[in-house]
Amino acid sequence: MGQGFLQIALTLCIVIFITPKLGQYIASVFLGESTILDPMMNPIEKILYILGGVRRKDEMTGWQYIRAVICTNLVMGISVYLLISFQRLLPWNPNGFGAMKWDTLLHTTISFLTNTDQQHYIGETSLSYFSQSAALGFLMFTSAATGLAVGIAFIRGLTGRKLGNFYVDLTRAITRILLPLSIIGAIALIILGVPQTLKETLVLQTLEGGTQYIPRGPVASFEIIKMLGDNGGGFFGANSAHPFENPNGASNLIEIIAMISIPTSLIYTYGIFANNLKQAWLLFWMVFIIFVILIWVTTVGELQGNPIINKNLGVELPNLEGKEQRFGWAETALWAVTTTATMCGAINGMHDSLMPQGIFSTLFNLFIQIIWGGQGIGTAYLFIYLILTMFITGLMVGRTPEFFGRKIEKREIFLASVVLLIHPVIVLLPSAIALAYPISLAGISNPGFHGISQVVYEYASASANNGSGLEGLKDNSLWWNLSTSFSILVGRYIPIIAILLLADSMSRKPKQPETRATLRTDSLLFTTVTAGVTIILGLLTFFPVLALGPIAEGFKLASGS
């Protein structure tokens, strides 16, 4: 027990150590300051800008930035759909895989395009090495970079700067952050035993005389950008529970750190842009404390185990169902909370086997989306809650709501409300339809309270661009592929549009001089109120499904029925 909590504490200490260093570096990249990679990357970027017809100094308005995001994503999505459709004719296909069903392929393309990576297929039996690396691997870089660019543009707007140029931000996010860190991480994973090869599936004869097929491929390069970019889609169907993706405790630690490092560091990056590190650290510790509480709730549930099983056996055992024994209950619980907090979606154990406390924590993360939130977008969600808190507290004390001296008015509140309200709509409505017609539409295999959690989790994961799931659904069907694709698209692009318009609006407002009546946002009191507003709004919106899902399941287990 003590070793498990020690592992969790060590991981969290590493995260705290990395945050200011990586946050400073990210800020330098997007502020155009000198970095260690300039001699290598400047010539490469100049060539890319020339080929793309991009002028680095051109600033975009909110709508121009939005059009750039949507147009580039549309082109990339169509290209990848076609590449996978014709994978049989393309190289690096030693197993001779053909195309997927059209609806599965559509869902897969949309899912990876939007940084969701929800998988309704098994990678090692469906996709060639070319499709995994050149198609889906390409989207892993560009989707994460898109989120980073939008997050940085939002931070610029809040702090009174112009939004920047999407094409420049996209390029620098890849060349200065994602690609260099991925190269280092992939080498580390190869050293630890993760395969990186283009050879075909290995066929072996077992001692009993049978035949065993061992899939492999360019896994290490795929795995690291999966984690670093908070993509989450696995090379293999078992994801990071597979020994070729995550062979030991050292690789597990690297992947957790990669998963959480950029989302945590972006809060510090904001502090540099705003020239207010005090507020950045207050927000960091606010999110960190909620994060630790959710880890504690989950680990205690896994450590106590299933009360019905323990009662029948007459011993106190932790919940080991669905766990990889090389990681154990503690690392699985930490990973489950982290992967839903960062909107990564990768797994190193089966979330469906978590105790109700763990399912509650993971669903709560998917519902509020700020602990720590997705790549770039999660930071924007955090400041959406901050703006709403400023508006509410300003009205309560009779002061004009302002953020860095810029008034928060009707337009900003409307856009912030769109960001927060679109999520519950595209989670709860399709969940209600799926639960109303479980036989004809949903293919739900798990009855009762747990089945409700499975359905709601699937749509919450899709809408939050997370991608993980509670297994037990027959999700590779026309209903699930199309309905979750809808939730993924709306959950990705409507908030991006609203976030960029809000940032553009704030950047154009004149800055008012600070007076004694100005409500400061860099105080412990205001940060505490922000935490309260965030939790209350999240619980008020989703409490009924939490009560019908993990909470009811927890009471049922506790009663022994």
N, C-alpha and C positions, 0 to 999 in steps of 0.2 A: 504493500500500500504506500509506504513512505517513498519508495523508489519511483512510483508512478507520479506522485505529486512533485517530486524533485525534478523529474524530466520536464514536467509542465512549467515549473518555475524557471528552469534553465532556458527553455525556449522563449519565454516571455522576457527574460532579461536580455537575451540576444536581440530581440525585436526592439526593445527600448534603446539599446546601444546603437543599432543601425539607423533608427529613424532620423536623427538630426543630420547624420552624415549623408545619407542618400537624399534626404529632403533638400539639403543645401546644394547637392549636385544637380538635382532635377530643376531647382530654381535657376541655377547658373545656365543650364541648357536652354531654358525657355525665356530667360532674360537676355540671351545673346552674349553672355559673358564667356571669357576664355575657359576652356576645359582641357583636360589631359588628352582628349581624343581629337582635338582640333587638327593637328598636323596630318592625321590619317583620314579623317572624315570630311574635312573642308573640300578637298578636290573631288571626292566622290559625290558629295551633295551638289556641288556646282554643276557637275555633269548631269545629274538627275534633274536639276532645275532647268537647265538648258533644253534637255529632251522633253520635259513636260511643259515648257513655255511658261514657267513660273518666275515671277519677279519677287524676290525675297522681301522687298520693302513695301510691297502693296498690302495695305490694310483692308480687311473685309468688314462690312456691316454685318448685323445679325442675320439678315436674310441671305446675304452672299455666303456666309459661313455655313448656313443650313443647306443651301443648294449644293455647295461643294461636298458636304458630308453625304447627302442623299445620292447625288450623281455618282460619286466614286464608289459608294457602297453598291449601287445598282449595277454598275459595270463589273465590279468584282464578283458579285453574286451570280450574274449570268455567266461569266467566264468559268467559274468553278462548277456550276451546274453542268455546263457542256463538257468540261474536262472529265468529270466523273462519269457522265453518260457514255463517253467514248473511251473509258479506261482500258477496255479489252484491246484497243488498237494502239495504245500508248505504251512506252517502255516501263521498266521496273514493275512488271506484273508476272512474276515467276509462277504464281498459282493460277493464272488465267482467269481471274475474276471478271464477270460481266457487269452490266449496270444494275443498280438497285431498282425496286419498284419506284414509279414516278413520285408517289406521295412521300415515300421514305426519303428519296433523294431531295425532294423539295424541302422537307422538314430539316434534313441534315444541312443543306446549304444555308437556309435561313438561320438555323441555330448557330452555325460557326461564323456566319457573317456578322452576327449581332453580339458576339462574345458570350453566347449562352452555352453552346456545346452540349445541349441536351441530346442524348443518343438513343434512338430507337432501333439500333442495329448493333451487330457485333463486328468490330473493326477487323479482327484477324480472319474472318470468313466472308467479308463483304468488299473490302477495299484493297486496291493494289498499293505498293509502296509509293508509287508516283501520286496517287490520289491522296494518300495519307500525308505525304510530305509537301508536294508542290501545290496541291489544292487546299486541303484543310490546314496544313502547316502555314501556308501563306496567309490564310484568313486569320489564323491565330495571332500573327504579328499585326496585321492591319486592323483587326477589330479592337485589339488592346490599344493600339496606337490611336485609333479613332476616339476611344473613350478618354485616353490621356489628353488628346488635343482639346476635346470638348471641356474637360475639367479645367484645363489651364485657361482656355478662353473665358470660362465662367469666372475664374479667379481674377483674371485681368479686368473683366467688366465690373466686378464688385469693388475692386480697388481703384477704379477711376481710369483705367487704361483702355485703349482700343483693343478689340478682340484678337487682333493678329491675323495671320494668314493660315488657313487650314492646311494647305499643301505643305507649307514649311513646317508647321507643327507636327503633322503626320510623319514627315520625313525624319525630323530630328528625334521624335519619339522612338522610331525604329533604329536609326543609325547610332544615336548617342546613348540610349538606355536599354531597349529590349534586346537588340542584337548582341552588343558586347557582353552583357550579363548572361545571355543565353549561351554564348560560346564558352564562357568560364564554367557555367553550371553544367553544361553537357559533358565537358571534359571530366568534371568531378564525378558525374554519374557513371560515365564509362569506367573510370577507375574503380568505382564501387560495385561494378558488375552488371550495369544496364547495357544490353546489347546495342550495337550500331552497325548494321550490316544490310546488304541488299540481296543476300542469299535467300533461297526459297525455304519453305517450311522443312524442318528437319524430321526425317522419318527414321525411327529406331525400332529395333526388335526388343521386346521386353524379355525378362527371364522366363516368363510363362509361355513364351512363343508368340505372343500377340504383337500387334503393330501400334506404335505410339507416334502421334504427330505433334511436334513442338513448334508452334509458330514463333517467328522472330522478325526482325526488320530494323529500320533506322529509328529505334525507340528513344535513345537518349536525347537526340536533338528535338524530337517531338515532345518528350516528357517535360523538358525544362521550360519551353515556351508555354506549354499547357499550364504550368504552375506560375511562372513569373508573370504571364499576361492574364492570370485569373480566367483562363479559358475553361479548363476542367475536363474536356473530352479526352478519353483515354485511347491509346493505341490498341489496347486489348479490351475486351468486354468487361473484365473485372476491374478495370481502371487501375488506380494505384494500390489496390489490394493484390495485384498480380506481381509475382516475384521478379519479372523482367522489367517492370516499371518502377518498382520500389522494393529492392531486395533486402534491405536491412535497416537497422536503427539510424545509421549515419545518413543514408539516402532519405529516410523519412524526415529527419531534422532539416536537411537541405531543402526539401520540397515544401515543408511548412513555412520556413523562412522565406523562400521564394514567393510563396502564395501571399504572404501578408506584408512583405516589405514595402512595396510601392504604395498600397492604400494608406498605410500608417504614415509614410514619409510625406505624402501629399499634404497632410495637415500642416506639417512643418514648412513645406514649400509655400503654402498660403501665408504663413506668418512672415516669411521673407518678402513676399510680394506686398503684403499689407504693412510692412515695417512694424509689426506688432507680434513679436514672438511670445509675449505673455499670453495673449489670447489664444495663440496656436497651442501652447502647452496646456492651457486650461481645457480646451476642446479635446486635445489628445487624452488627457487624464479622465475627462468625462466619459469618452467612448471606451477607454481602457478599463475603467471600473465596471461599466455595464458588461463588457466583454468577459472580464474575470468572473463576475457573478454568474453569467450564463455557463461558463466553463465549470464553475463549482456545482451548479445545479445539475449539469449533465454528468459530471464525474461521480457525484454522490449517488445518483440514480444507478449508474453502471456498477459502482462498487457494492452497493447494497444488494444488487441482483434482483431476480424475479422472486417475489415473496411466496408465490404458490409453489414453485420448484423447490425453494429452500425449505419450506415447511414440509413438503413430502419427503425430502432427503434427510431432513433433520440437521442440516449444516448451513452455515452462512457462506455462500459462494458469490463472487461477482458475476455479472452477466457476461458470459463469454460467447454467447451465440452471435454469429456473424462477425467475429473478430479474427484477425490474423494474429496467431499466437506470437509471432516475432515482434509485434507491436504491443499487444495486450489491451486491456480495457482503458487505461489512462491515455495512451497516445491516440487511440481510436476516438475517445471522447473529445480530446483537444482538437483533433483533425476535423471532426464533425462540426463543432462550433465554428472553427476557423474557416472552413470551406463555405459555410453558409453566411458567415459574417462578411467575408471578402467577395462574395458572389462568384467564387471560383467554381465550385460544384464537383471537384474531384473527390474521390472517396478512397479510404484505405481500409474500409470495413463496410458492412451492409447497414445503411441507415434504417432500413425497415426493421432491423433487429434491436435498435436502440430501445431503452426503457422509455416510458411516457415522458419523463423529465427531459430526456435528450430530444425527443420529437418536439416537445414544447419549445425548447431553446432554438432548435434549427428553424422551426416555423416562425418564431418570433423574429429571428434575423432576416428571414425572407420577407416578412411583412414590413419592417421599418426601414431596411436597406441602408442604414448608416453605420453599422458596426461590422466592419469598417467600410463596407460598401464596395461596389464594383470599381473597376479600373477607371479612375477619373470621375466617373458619374457619381459614385458613392460620396465623394467629397462634395460634389455639387448638392446632393440630397441633404447632406449635413447642414449646409449653409441655407438651404431652403427652410429647414426647421428653425435655423437661427433667425432668419428674416421674419417668419411667422411669430416667433417668440418676441422679437422686438416690436412687432405690430401690436400683439396682445398686451404686452407690458406697458407699451407707450400709451395705449388707450386706458389702461387701468390707472395709471398715475397722472393722466391728463397732459401728456407730452406728445409732441409730433414725432411719430416713429421715424428714426433716421438710422442709416447704416453707413458709417464712415462719413458722416456729414451730408449724405445724400438721402432725400426724403423717400420713404416707402409709401407709395400711393396706390390707388385703385388698380392700375395696370399691373404692378408688381405682385400684389396680393392675388389677383386673378390668375396670373401665370404660375405663381407658387401653388395655388390651389389645384390647378390642372395637373401639375407634377405629382401631387400627393393623392389626388382622387382617382386618377386613371388606373392606378395599381389595384385598389380593391375592386373596382368595376370589372376588370378583365381577369380577376381571380375568382370572385364570388359568383358571377353570372354563369360562366361555363361550368364551374363546379356544381352549381345547382342543376344545370341541365344534365350533366353526367350522372349525378346521383338520382335524378328523377327517372332516368331511363338506363339503368345499369346493365341490363341484359342486352338490349339492342344496340346501345352506343358505346358504353364504357368498357365492358369486359372486366368489371371489378371482381377480383377473385377472393378478396378478404372482406367478410361481412363485419358489421358492427362498427364500433367507434374507430377502430384502426383503419377500416375501409374509408371512412370520412377523411381521416388524416392523409391517406394515400392520394385521394383525389385532389383535395385542396393543395397538398404539397406539390403535386405535378403542375398545377396552374400557377401557384406562387413561384415555383422555381422557374417556370417559363417566363412569366411576367417580369420577374426580377433579374432575368438574364443570368441565372445561376446554373441550371442544367442538371443538378443532382435529383434523385428521386427515391421514393419508397417503393421498392420492387413489389410485385404482386399484381400490377396492372398489365393487361395485354396491350401495351402501348404502341406496338408496331402495327397499327390498323389505320384505316382511312380517317376514322373519327379523331383519334388521338393525334395523328400527324397533322391534320389540318387545323384542328381547334387549338392545339398548342402553338402551331406556327402563327396563328392569328394573335395569340397572347404575347408571343415573343416579339413580333413586329410592332404591335401597338405599345408594348411595354418598353421597347427600345427607343423608337423614333419620336413618339409624341412627347415624352419627357425631354429628349434632346432639343427638340424645336422650342419648347417652352423655356428651357434653361438658357438657351442662347438668346432668345428674345428678351428674357429678363436681364441677362447680363448686358445686352446692348442698351436696354433702357436705363440701367443704372449707370453705365459708362457715360451717358449723355447728360446726366443731371449735374447741375452746378453744385459745388461743394459748399455747404454752409459752415460758417466759423463755429468752432466749439465754444459753448457757453457753460455756465454752471447748471443750466437746466438740461444739458445733453445727457442722455441715458447711455452710460458706457457699457460696452459689450465685453470688455476684458476684465470683468470682476468675477469673483467666485460666486457671488449671489446670482448674477445673470446666468452664468454657466449652469448653476444648479436648477434654475427655473427652466432653462432650455432642456435639460435632461428630463425634468418633470413633464413638460409639454410634449416632448417626443414620445415618452413612454405612454402617457395618457392617450394621445391621439392614436397611437398604434393599437393599444388595448381596446379603446372604444370602437375602433373600426373592425377589428378581427376577433374580439373576445367571444362572440357566439360560436365561431367555428373552433376556436381553441377549447371552449367548454365542451363542445360536442365531440371533439377529437381526443387529444392527449390528456386533457384534464379528466374527462369521463373515463378514459381507459385506465388512468392512474388510480382513480377511486375503485374501479372494478377489480383491479389486481390487488389493491390493499384490502378489499373485503374478502378476497380469496375465492371469488366466483369466476 
